Amino acid sequence: MAKESNQKPVLIRRASHDDVQAILSVIAPYVADGKILPRTVTELSDLIDTYFVAEVEEKILGCVVLEIYSKKLCEVRSLAVSAEAQGLGIGKKLVAACVALAKNENIMEVMAISSNEEFFQSCGFDFTLPGEKKALFLLP
């Protein structure tokens, strides 16, 4: 199906509350694999204003959220593309929508935590910020 979908237009749009169940369906395989943290319906509803979905022929095949922490920092989270739509550039389009929203909101830094660093590097992300700032983590 990937070749068929490749010829059909992909619509990237802001998500609505009507999309919550479809978003849960798209992220479910990634949650099951431990690649995305689980989200509840309440969490999705609370973040819906900064969620984006990718549609092909009115079917949601991808999603992402820009979680805004402050005017200084936000995070690209829960990026997922259905297996049937892998390799069509949908992930990059979803990330670009998040980056555009961050720019529009004048947020200084956009971060992504991922097991697929090559993908995010291909979207322009890097391990360091100006002044060589790096993210460090501690699990309590």
QUILINLIN-V802112 format. One line per field, one symbol per residue. ss: DSSP state (~ for helix, > for strand, _ for the rest). A space follows every 10 residues. Layout:
BEGIN
ss: ???
END
This chain:
BEGIN
ss: _~~~~~___> >>>>__~~~~ ~~~~~~~~~~ ~~________ ~~~~~~~~~~ >>>>>>__>> >>>>>>>>__ __>>>>>>>> >_~~~____~ ~~~~~~~~~~ ~~~~____>> >>____~~~~ ~~______>_ __>_______
END
